[in-house]
Amino acid sequence: MMMRGYVSRRFADVDWIPKDLLQAYLYQNWSGGRNSGGGYAHSTLLVPGGLGELAYARQPLVDRIPRLRVGRISAIYGEFDWMDHRNMKALKTSLLKRKAEAGLEAPLIEVIRVASASHQIPIDNPLGFAEAVLDSCNDADAAHGTTVGGSRGAIGRLVPGYH
């Protein structure tokens, strides 16, 4: 019942998927079973927060990303995401500086924003999300700092020179 109310309010304008399927998907993803995304996040990744905060990351990405042994990281954010894309952009700048000064290895970070989407990007703008993933797979340098997925589901750049 609570999930039905959430879906009908939060995704009122989503018309590409039946609401009952979206409700079932979100329920299973967030709370269904041992391996649900929500259960994993709450028990493994987060710790109770402090003053005015709900939770903090146990190991913030800013501390973990420099140690990753990968060539590239694609960070995809919604245009109206509660997570601030500028933090990842600042980390990218910091890693590039570290790499230049000390010659240390660090992954290339690309930051892509999807227009007309909040944190639930694949639901809010599925075609924009697909465009972001394809851009990331095809050309990391060109994709960095862009906002994709123009109008809800329309393929195209919203802000071509966004940095």
DRENTORPA-230722 format. One line per field, with one value per residue (C-alpha): residue number from 1; x, y, z; residue in one letter. Coordinates in Angstrom, 3 decimals. Layout:
BEGIN
seq <- c(NUM:...) $
u <- c(X:...) $
v <- c(Y:...) $
w <- c(Z:...) $
type <- c(A:...) $
END
This chain:
BEGIN
seq <- c(1:2:3:4:5:6:7:8:9:10:11:12:13:14:15:16:17:18:19:20:21:22:23:24:25:26:27:28:29:30:31:32:33:34:35:36:37:38:39:40:41:42:43:44:45:46:47:48:49:50:51:52:53:54:55:56:57:58:59:60:61:62:63:64:65:66:67:68:69:70:71:72:73:74:75:76:77:78:79:80:81:82:83:84:85:86:87:88:89:90:91:92:93:94:95:96:97:98:99:100:101:102:103:104:105:106:107:108:109:110:111:112:113:114:115:116:117:118:119:120:121:122:123:124:125:126:127:128:129:130:131:132:133:134:135:136:137:138:139:140:141:142:143:144:145:146:147:148:149:150:151:152:153:154:155:156:157:158:159:160:161:162:163) $
u <- c(0.000:2.762:4.690:1.573:1.206:4.883:4.833:1.634:3.068:6.745:6.240:2.891:4.116:5.846:3.685:5.995:5.529:2.389:2.391:1.828:4.977:6.978:5.713:6.748:10.159:10.929:9.722:11.926:14.882:14.694:13.441:12.784:15.096:18.617:20.248:18.022:19.701:18.113:19.002:22.581:22.975:21.587:23.470:26.775:27.398:25.776:26.055:23.590:24.226:24.719:23.151:20.339:21.649:20.012:23.176:26.804:28.834:31.008:33.763:33.159:33.893:36.323:38.596:38.026:38.128:41.833:42.691:40.589:42.529:40.313:40.969:37.727:34.701:31.435:29.330:25.794:23.579:20.063:19.689:17.706:19.519:19.866:23.479:25.656:27.545:29.982:31.560:32.556:33.822:35.945:37.336:38.194:40.104:41.904:42.920:44.187:46.310:47.640:48.416:50.308:52.256:53.228:52.883:50.465:47.895:44.281:41.158:39.715:36.409:33.627:30.549:27.369:24.032:20.687:18.100:14.636:15.708:16.266:17.970:15.872:17.339:16.257:12.661:12.546:14.176:14.881:16.075:18.271:19.784:20.427:22.073:24.313:25.387:26.063:28.016:30.053:30.808:31.647:33.718:34.606:36.219:33.303:30.732:32.354:30.575:27.553:23.868:22.104:18.559:17.067:13.355:11.890:13.062:14.184:17.700:19.918:22.166:20.450:23.538:26.307:29.097:28.215:31.265) $
v <- c(0.000:2.432:1.595:2.210:5.695:6.468:5.315:7.208:10.452:10.224:8.792:10.387:11.502:8.226:6.632:4.179:1.415:0.253:1.525:-1.953:-3.272:-0.247:-0.758:-4.447:-3.611:-0.949:-3.108:-6.024:-3.760:-1.865:-4.375:-7.799:-10.541:-10.718:-9.144:-6.130:-2.828:-1.073:-3.832:-3.948:-0.172:0.129:-2.769:-2.506:0.922:3.306:4.120:6.209:9.913:12.798:16.205:16.500:13.635:10.279:8.369:8.636:6.387:3.918:4.389:7.525:7.234:10.122:7.850:4.669:5.822:6.758:3.185:1.496:-0.354:0.521:2.717:4.665:5.454:6.770:8.693:9.253:11.709:12.979:16.680:17.032:14.294:14.695:13.597:16.539:15.857:18.658:16.457:13.891:16.660:18.017:14.528:14.271:17.567:16.455:13.130:14.806:17.128:14.220:12.310:15.278:16.163:12.738:10.606:8.341:6.218:7.215:6.260:8.639:9.950:11.120:12.887:12.717:14.243:13.068:15.769:15.606:12.986:12.830:9.921:7.223:8.002:4.837:5.427:9.216:9.345:5.856:7.007:9.690:7.039:4.760:7.666:8.359:4.714:4.556:7.836:6.479:3.247:4.956:7.993:8.896:12.243:13.499:12.372:14.072:17.130:16.822:16.674:14.175:13.075:16.457:16.347:13.319:10.488:12.614:11.802:14.851:17.149:19.595:21.632:20.715:22.741:22.084:21.822) $
w <- c(0.000:0.931:-2.260:-4.378:-2.892:-3.420:-7.059:-7.863:-6.423:-7.380:-10.863:-11.719:-15.139:-16.047:-18.700:-20.445:-17.847:-16.008:-12.431:-10.943:-12.684:-11.547:-8.002:-8.032:-9.533:-6.936:-4.056:-5.123:-5.809:-2.544:-0.032:-1.511:-0.396:1.006:-2.022:-2.513:-3.336:-0.373:2.075:0.847:1.002:4.505:6.015:4.159:2.678:5.155:8.840:10.867:10.379:12.696:13.032:10.501:8.357:7.753:6.928:5.937:3.678:5.595:3.022:0.939:-2.763:-2.534:-0.465:-2.497:-6.122:-6.178:-5.137:-7.806:-10.451:-13.369:-16.347:-16.335:-14.186:-15.597:-13.073:-14.356:-12.480:-13.059:-13.819:-10.576:-8.627:-4.858:-5.270:-6.269:-9.497:-8.632:-5.957:-8.566:-10.852:-7.988:-7.394:-11.082:-10.918:-7.770:-9.323:-12.502:-10.377:-8.320:-11.481:-12.989:-9.838:-8.575:-11.658:-9.798:-11.558:-11.214:-13.135:-15.719:-14.384:-16.653:-15.303:-17.390:-16.443:-17.804:-18.452:-16.896:-14.370:-10.650:-8.855:-10.559:-13.983:-15.886:-14.796:-15.164:-18.603:-19.986:-23.419:-21.860:-19.593:-22.563:-24.384:-21.378:-21.193:-24.929:-24.839:-21.974:-23.813:-27.097:-26.138:-22.567:-23.363:-25.447:-22.875:-19.873:-18.585:-20.851:-20.144:-22.384:-23.042:-24.014:-23.406:-21.656:-23.804:-26.749:-27.821:-28.088:-26.112:-23.785:-22.993:-25.476:-23.869:-20.222:-17.962) $
type <- c(M:M:M:R:G:Y:V:S:R:R:F:A:D:V:D:W:I:P:K:D:L:L:Q:A:Y:L:Y:Q:N:W:S:G:G:R:N:S:G:G:G:Y:A:H:S:T:L:L:V:P:G:G:L:G:E:L:A:Y:A:R:Q:P:L:V:D:R:I:P:R:L:R:V:G:R:I:S:A:I:Y:G:E:F:D:W:M:D:H:R:N:M:K:A:L:K:T:S:L:L:K:R:K:A:E:A:G:L:E:A:P:L:I:E:V:I:R:V:A:S:A:S:H:Q:I:P:I:D:N:P:L:G:F:A:E:A:V:L:D:S:C:N:D:A:D:A:A:H:G:T:T:V:G:G:S:R:G:A:I:G:R:L:V:P:G:Y:H) $
END
